Structure formats: structure tokens, C-alpha cells
Amino acid sequence: MTRVSMKAAPGDLSPLADVVGNISHCWRCSHCKWVPSPVSNAFAHACPSVQWGNFHAYSGGGKVITAFALKEGEAECTETALESIFACTMCGACDTSCKINNGETVEPLNILYALRAHVAGEGRSLPAHLAMIGNLRRVGNSAGRPREDRSRWCEGLDIKNALTDRVDVLLHVGCENAFDPELWPELRAIVALLVKAGVDFGIAYGRETATGETAYDLGFQDDARSLGVAMADLIAASGARRVVTCSASSYAGIRNIWPRLGIAAPACAVVHITDFVDQLIDQGKLAIDGVFDATVTYHDPCKLGRLSEAYTPSNAGWTKVLNTISVRDAPKQILFGNGGLYEAPRKLLNRIGRLKLAEMERSRVASYCCGGAGGAKEAFPDFSRSAAEHRLAEARATGASVVATACGTCRRHLGEVADAAGDGLKVMGVFELLASAMAQPKKGD
């Protein structure tokens, strides 16, 4: 075997330098645009971006071409190019579709991360994204809310301070949940369940901060690292034996983004609240005694699903066999999305009496993004709304009257678009739905 150079020139410090080999392997097959095994033509799209933009440049493969052209100086960051790059939720669907067909040869999501970092480094980030980054630097959340507002959701609740009182569990709330009053009832329902189960837990109040994945999505990797390190230090300072996060985004950030940034994993276990509560039920510490007489479909959040698969860094390079076939010269993890969290939310829903769970055609690894993340909603609201409309159409096709989800961002965004449609389809958080069910105890079911 002869080692060949599929890297940028020595001294090239561009964020795109490390993905030159991957860029060179994209053979324009367009697999990134479609779910691997579509059930119907109506819901065959994997990528909300290209479905909205209706032009190849908006697809994962199109962005790979854009990355190459910008790096080689063969194109400029025009307004049209910037739209194709940023009218994208960074949902990773293109990545899993590509890998199912092409393995690790291209890895579109890694290229998209590098592309956005390149654009940020060139000073061409969008105004909406610069505002988000400014807020993250100033107050630790992209919405720009005061730090002291982070714990307004729990006013009147006697919750320990995890940084001053020794607790077993640090309950991590997440920015998307802490600052949205519409999501506060679900947080309070979670607290009620933990108290009922006798869990010794606390929160970090105003000391909690963003975990960095939003900054990483926008291309500001140094800011992502600073935020991640600050949160990692806070976790260590708490001395908690376990971190339970209510945030799908932060769950993905800690498991998938922190390793990319060289941030060591917390010494304690990190679990999502759906998984933790399901474990409490299995251990006999909680019981779900209630009914919800409706057909419900579950929306897999990208962050809780395919994007939360634990990432392992690698320095593997490329080698050509027989001077023709490119292969890795060392073992390298391939993320297909299968290691995401899919079953725990479904198990919780299936524990509710009379509830009928109906799956959408695109679920689990192949879930279609709601359109609310990656800075898309802030910069391109029409695109973001379009993605939600497509997802809700798929939900309606199941015959469900309720869409359940385990992500605050998805809950907020899908809920807004569903309410605007006015056809009665309701969007609820998993714990919002559990609380509603437990308010109606079973009667001889």
C-alpha cells in the first residue's frame, strides 16, 4: 500500500484543511437528499434544506462542493452561497444517509461543521448568528436572557443548589427550557416526579451555562470550547455522581461535540431525563398510573437521536490500495446514528394507559428535522417553518391527534407552527403528556 496525500498543503490552518480527503470522495450520488429506505414518495426527503431550496447547493453534497470551491478560492461567499450554507439546521440526516451508502468516505456533517467554521473565520457569519454568539459570550445563552432569569421556572419550589449542597444528581435544565415559560410546566412536572421517587437532586441556578453545541453549529468553535469547558468545570465542582439533563441539545453537546473540542467527558455519568425516569420506573421507585385516551406520534429530535451518538476522536488518514481504492490507514469510528436515544421516550409513552403510539414513516435514525435548530430559525424563518410544516404533515398522516417530543426546541417550534395551522393537532412534551395522564388515574383498565 502506498500512502497518498489527501490533505491540505502544509501550514494550511483553514478549518477545511482536515476534511480535504473527505471532500475529494464525494461522487455526487445525491444519496444525502433521501432517507435510506423510504416508505412512500411523500415522505422520502431526508434534508429539509434541499426540499426548501430546491437546488443541489442546498443539499449535503452541494455544501461539500461549496466547501471545496471556497477553500480553493474558486467561489466567493455571496449572499446566495451564504443562504445555501445557513438555511440548514445541521440535523445530520444527510450524514447518516450518506454513510449507509458510502461508509466514512465523505462524512458530510464533519464538512458542514468545518465549512461554517471557515465562513466564521472569514468574517462572513450572518447578522442573526453574530447576535446569538454575542449573547452566548455575554450571558451564556443565545437568546440574551439575564443569567438570573435561568431559575425563574422553579420559583416556589424548594430545590437544592447543587453547587452549595452535596447532591447525588445534578439536574441540568438547558437554555431552551429554562427561558421559555411555555416549557416551565414540564420542568415542574419533572421535579415532581424526581421528588416522588426520592431522588437527591439539585440545580446550578444562574451558574448553569450553555454547553457549546449551538456555538459549534454556527461555526464558532473557540466559543463552543469556552462554553463547554465552563460547564464541564461546573459539573466537576458540583461533585454530583450523575448529571441528568432535560436538554436534548446539551445531551448531544456533551456526548458528541465536547470530544471534538478536546473537552474531557465528565467523571460522572450523563443521562437524559427520559432515560433516567424510565430507569426509576424499572427500579420500582415510580409508577405511571394514568390514562391518555388518544393516538400519539413521537417526533425523534435530531439532537437526542442521531446527533447524540458518542463521538470518538481519531487521527486516521487515507491510504490508497492498488493505487485506486481509498481506505483509512487506521481504525476509525463511523457514526450511523444508531447510538442515539430512541427507546426511552417511547417506553415512557407506552406506559400510559389507553395511549396508542403510531410511528411516522421517518423515525429514529431517519427522523425528519423540525427546522428549529442550527441557527436556521433565527436567520431563515421561512425555511424553518417549511421544515416544521413538512414534519407535521407526516404526523397527521399517522392519524395522531398529538405529537410528542423530548426536546424543548422541537416542542416550541412544532407547537408554534401547529397552532398557526389551527387544525387541532397538538404538540406536547413527553413529561407534559405524562403529567396530563397522571392527572387522570386509571379506573379499572
N, C-alpha and C positions, 0 to 999 in steps of 0.2 A: 504494500500500500504506500502511496505517495501522499504526503501531507501537502495540501494546497492552501493558498491564502484566499479566504473569502471574508477578509476583514478590511476595514478602512485603512488608509495609509498610516504609518507610524506617526504619533503625535496628534492624530485627529481626536479631539476631545468632544466632538459632537455627540449628543445623546444617541444619535442614529448609528454611531460607529460600531456598537456591539451587535447590531441586528442586520448588518450588511449581508451576511451569509443567508439569513432567513429571507430577506427581501429578494435575493437573487433566485430563490427557489420557488417563488410564486409563479405558477404557469397559467394563470388567468382562467382557471376552470369554472369560476363562479359558484363553487360549492358553498362558499361563505354566505350566499344570499338565501339559502334554503335550509329548512330543518332536514336532518338526515333521512328520516322516514316519515314523510308527510302522510297524514290520514286522508286529507282532502286538498284540493287545489285552493279552496277558500282560505285555509289557514296553513299554507305551505311556507310562507315567508319566515325567515329567521331574523332578518335585520330590519328594524323599524326605520333606520336611516335611508336605506336604498328604496324601501317601499314608499317613503315620503318624497325623496329627491328624484326618484325615477330616472337615475343616471348612474352609470357604473362608478363614477368617482365617489359616490356616497357609500358604496359597499366596503366591506373589509378589504377585499382585493384592490379596489380603487384607491383606498387610502394608502395601501402598500406602494402603489405606483406613485402616488403623490409624495410619499416619504422619499422614495428614490430620486424623484425629479428635484425636490427641494434640496436634498443633500448634495446632489451633483451640480447644483446651480443651473439646472435646465428649466426651472419654473420659478415663479415668484409667489409670495403669499398674497394673492389678490383676494378681494372680498369673496369671490366665488369659491376660491380654494379654501378659504377660512370657513365658509359655510359648510362645505363638504366634510371638513375635518371636525367641526364642532357641533354640527347638527347630528349628534351621535351621543348615546347615553353611556358608552363604554360598558355595555351589558355583557360582552364576551360571547354572544351567540355565534358570531362569525368564527370565533376561535374554536369552539367545540365542533362546529360543523366542518371546518377545515381539517381538524385533526382526525376526525372519524374517517376522512378520506385520504389524508396526506400525512398523518403522523405529526412529528415535531418539525417537519422541514420548513414550514413557514411561520407558524405561531403569530397570527395577525394581532392578537391583543398586545403582545410584547412590543410589536412595531408601533401600534397605536399609542401606547404609553410613551415610547421614545419620540414619536412624531410630535405629540403635544409638548413634550419637554423641549424639543428643538424649536418649536414655534414660540414657546415662552422665552427661551434663551435669546431668540432673535427680537424680542420685544414686540411681538405681534399678537399677544393674547387679546381676547375680546374685552371690551369695557365691562361687561357684566361679570366676567370671570375675574378681572382685576379688582372689582368691588368685593367679590367673595373672598379673594385672597387677603385683601386689606382687612376685612372683618376677622378672618382667621388669625391674622397676626396681632390684631388689636385686642380682641375679646375672646378668641378661642372657639368661635363658631361662625359659619359662613353667612348667617342671617344678620349678624351685627348686633345681637341682643346683649344687654348687660350681663356680666357674669352672675350678678346677684339674682337675676331672674331664673337662673337654671334650676332652682329648687322651689319655685313658686307652686309647682304642681302638687307638692306634698305638704302645703300649709295645713296645719291642724293635725297632721299625722306625727306620731312620736317615733321617728326613725333615727336610729343611731348615726352618729358621724363616724364613718369608717376610718377617719384619719386621727381621731382622738380616742375612740373606744375600740378596743380589740374585738373584732368580729370574725366569724368563720367565713362569711360570704360578703364580698364587695359587690353590691348591686350597681352595675354600670347602666346609666339611663340612656345616654346618647342624645346628641343635639336635636335630631329630628323629632324626638319625643318630648324632650324637656321644655322646648319653647313653643309647642303647639297646643293651645288649650283644648282643641278638639280631641287630642290624644290623651289628655290627662286622666279621664275616667278609666281608660285601660291601664294606665300605670298604677292608679289607685287600686284597681281590681287585682293586679299582680301583687301589690303589697298585702292585700287582704289574704290572698292565697298563701303567701310566704308566712304570714303571721299564724294563720290557721294550721300550717304544717309544722310550726315551731322552729322555723329556720332562724338562726342567729345572723342577722344581716345588717348592713349599714350602707349609706351612700356617701359620696365625697362632696355633696352640696356644690357650692360655687367653685370648688377646686377642680372638679371634673373638666376636661377639655376635649376638643375634637381629637380623634385618633390618627388623623392624617390622610385617610384614603381619599377624601374629597380633593385636597390639595394635589395629591398624586394624580388623580383623574384629570385635573386641569393642567397638568404639566409642571407644577411647581414642586419638584422633588425635594429640594432642600427644606422648604417649608413643611412638607409632609414628614420629613425626618425629624425636624424640631418638635412638631406636634406629637409625633409618635413617641419620641424619647421622653417628653414631658409626661405623657400618660403612662408610659412604662415605669417611670420613676415613681409616679403616684401609686401605682399598683403595688410596687415593692414596698413603699413606705407604709402602706396600709397593713401589711403583714397578714392579709387575708389568705385563707387556704384555698379559696376558689373565687374566680370572677364570674359572675353571671350577668351577661349583657342583654339588655332589652333591644339593642340596636342591631339590625341585620347588617347595616353598613359597617359598624365598628367590628362586628364579628369577622367580616371579610377582611377588614383592615388589619386586624391583629394576626390573623392566620395566613393571609396571602400577601399583603403589602409590606408589613414590617420586615419579613425576611428579605424582600427585595432591597430594602433600605439598610440592611445590616443591623436591624434592631433585634436584640435577643428576645426570644419568647419569654413571657412571664414564668417565674418558677412554679407558680400555681396553675391549676387547670383553668381554662377559659371555656365556658359553655354558653349556649344561647338559652334564653329563658324558656322557650318551648321545650327544649330537651331536658332542662332542669326540672320543670314542673312535671313532665311526663315521668321522670325518674322518681319524683316524690310520690306519684300515684302508684307506680310499680312497687315502691317500698312500703305501701300501706299508710303513708303519712297524710295523704289527701284522698278524697273521694269526689267524683263528679256526679252529683245527684241532681239531675235536672234534665229538662227537655227543651228542644228547639225544633218545632214541627215545620221543617222546610227543607227544600233541596238547596244544598250549598256547593259551590265550586271553589276550589282552593287555587289561588294565584301564587306560584312559586316566585318569590323575589329573586332577582339576579344575584344580589349581594349575599343572601342567605343560602342560595343554591350553588350554581356553578362557580361563582366568584369567591366562595368561602373555602374552596379546596386548599388545603395547606400547601404552601409553596416551599420548595427546597432549592436554594441557590446552586448553580453549577458553573464550572469554568470549561465545560466540554466545548471543543472546537469541531471543525469539519475536516473530514478526510475523504478523498476520492478512491473508490475501489475500481480497478481495471480502467483507471483514467476516465471513468464515465459516471459512476454512481456515487452520489454524495451521501455519506453516513457520518454519524457522530463518532469522535475518536475516544469517547469515554461515556459511561452510563449517564443518562440524563432523564430526569422525571418528565413525564408527559401528562399534562393536566387535561383530562377529558371532562372534568366537571362532576364526575361520579362521587367524589368525596364531599360534596356539599351536603347541607342538612335538608333532607326532604321528608323523612318519615315522621319525625316528632310532631310537627304541626298537624299532620293527617291523623296520627294516633289520638291526639287530643280531641280533634273534631269527631272522630269515630266513637269516642267515649260518651258523647252526648246522646241522650235518648231521643228517638224519632228523627234525628238528623240523617238525611240521605246525602252522601258525598258523591258528587258527579265530577269526573275529571274532564278538563279541557283537552283538546287534541294535542296542544303543545304544553307539555308539563315537565316537571323535574328538569333534567339537563337541557331539554329543548324548550323551556318556558320562554314565552314572548315577553319582552320588557314592557313595563307600564309607561315608560317615557319620562320618568321623574328625576333621573339621576344624571351624573356626569356633567353637570352644568348646562344640560340641554334646556331644561325648563326656564332657567334664568335668561339664556341667550336666544333661544328659538322656541318661544311658547307655542307657536302654531304646530311645529314639528312634535313637540312634547304632547300636545293634546291629540294629535293624529295617532300617535302610538297607543295612547290610552283608549281611544275610540276603537281601534282595531282589537285591542285586548278585550274590551267589554263586549264587542260583537261576538267574540269567541265564547265568552262566558254565557251570553244569552243563548247561544246555540246549544248549550248543555241542558237548557230548561230550568236552570237555577234561578232562584229569586234573590240569592245573597252570594256575593263574592267575599270570601275570607282571605286574609293575608297576614303574614307575620312580620311586616316591615312598615314602620311609620311613614316613610316616604311614599310607598305604594298605597298605603291606606289613605293618605291625604290626597294624592294626585288622582288615583282612580275614583275616589269618592267625589271629588270636585267635578270631574267630567261626567260621572254617572248622574249626579244631582242635576247638572245642566241639561242632560238628555230628558229628564223628567218622566221616564217610563216605569219607575218603580223599582228598578234594580238597585239593590242596596250593597254598599261596600262596608265591611266590618273587620276589625282586627280580631285575631283568634281569641284573645282574652276578653275583648269586648263581647264576643259571641258567647264565650264560656260564662261570663257574668250574667248575661241575659238568660241563659239556660238555667243557671243555678238559682235564679230568682223564681223559677217555676219548677218546684220539686216534682219528681215522678209520682204518679198516683196509680200504683198497681200495674205499671207497664211490664 
